[in-house]
Amino acid sequence: VSGAGAGAGARGEPVPVYLALGSNLGDREALLARARRLLDGPDLRIVAASAVYETAPWGVTDQPPFLNQVLQGATALPPLRLLGRCRDVEAQLGRVRTRRFGPRSIDVDILLYDEIELSTPELTLPHPRLCDRAFVLVPLADLAPALRVPGPAGGGRTVRALLEALPARDGVALHAPERPLDAPALIGADVRRCGAVGSTNDTALRLLEAGAAEGTVIVAETQTAGRGRGTRIWVSPPGGLWLSVILRPKLPARHLPLVTFAAGIAAAGAIREATGLQARLKWPNDVLVGGAKVGGVLAEAAASGAGLVVGIGLNANVSPDRLPAGPASPAASLLGLLGRPVDREALLAALLRRFDREYRTLQTDGPPAVLVRWRAAAETVGRTVRVEMGDGTAVAGTAEDVDETGALRLRLADGTVRTVTAGDVHLRDGRGGEGAGGAPGAPGGPGGPG
Ligand code: BT5
């Protein structure tokens, strides 16, 4: 046994561990959920779970596709006792070890146990095939893209670097959002149109307080007092898409900022669907095409606690000379970028359909599923940035990731990590054009926003 953390478990303090789940028999999703519940206990706390991925079978290919997920735990159990816990859970869920690489109801493997390297007949740590399996690295990168993997195969490289070094990630696709949602659409079931309003967010907040149904949408032709964050003005001439959605999320308060991410993912997807333009997201609420701001999201909570309204502004058919320059990005409209008008109704329909799906995924599957899609569309992650805070101070660093609360994790020059919850991001390593500076840690590929 070697590694800096080797003694930690033995001293009785919990250490971080990463476990991989895989299932390709029976009700695979239910089996993953039962495994998560059975593993979680006083001696092993499950603290985070990746999104669920579907993977074509590997090795023996005449079998159903796998669902894969990675869990982060905290445990003081020594490695072999932890292995025993994993085997117990497999046994309880009916795993019968038959042919190697053959179908299995559930597989529970230890990927990493703190920084320990171990090689015994029963257990090898880190997991010997960790570094060459996309179906392990992709979900692990959801949870810990910057984690360094010890041992001969990992060589101290980060999970993100190992993932990037893989020749292919074929066959690993985000599972949850592809699942057909059984209930009818919530967002967009009731769309109310108006001509000129002050701010659609104000109209929506009033309707929210008055008891309007969740998912009700207010669309205005123009806004006379459109607003951005804080005291900023949102310029809203005719031709744009200015709307607000009434929501009553059943989410813990700390996850509410992710509703803004869900709206951003939907907006970027809708722009691509309706125009073919590659829209990207900039933390926390900007929608960019070719580095210029074409839209923004403003979520505001009702003072009464009745719920949220999510305002979305997209410069659809707005004449470019009516747009202001932003604090951190120039402004652009889809009309200006395409040289012809977009079909605003098609854009609206795509936006509402996609937002409905993202919003429900957030509530049923939790933050990882939405974060994966946000990272795949984000310009910010992996870039050198300067963030200007509302109080006039600024901080510079590398944007490492966003967390479950929507906060941005910045690695500063001195190596420390600072978590930022609000601000304007300036990309410092060249302005993000198309395709530039995606999210190195994001699984991308089949997991990207569909
Ligand atoms: C935002 O704020 O980007 C949130 C925008 C939300 C607008 C929608 S429209 C429907 C709903 N009703 C509302 O009243 N608002 C929502 P922020 O990140 O703070 O950016 C605001 C800044 O963007 C401004 O200070 C300007 O510099 C710039 N800006 C203003 N209007 C713009 C436009 N149409 N296009 C691009 N940039 C603009």
Boltz pocket constraint, residues with backbone or C-beta under 6 A from the ligand:
constraints:
  - pocket:
      binder: B
      contacts: [[A, 198], [A, 199], [A, 200], [A, 201], [A, 202], [A, 223], [A, 225], [A, 226], [A, 227], [A, 228], [A, 229], [A, 230], [A, 232], [A, 233], [A, 234], [A, 235], [A, 236], [A, 241], [A, 242], [A, 243], [A, 244], [A, 285], [A, 286], [A, 293], [A, 294], [A, 295], [A, 296], [A, 297], [A, 298], [A, 311], [A, 312], [A, 313], [A, 314], [A, 315], [A, 323], [A, 324], [A, 325], [A, 326], [A, 327], [A, 329], [A, 330], [A, 331], [A, 332]]
      max_distance: 6.0
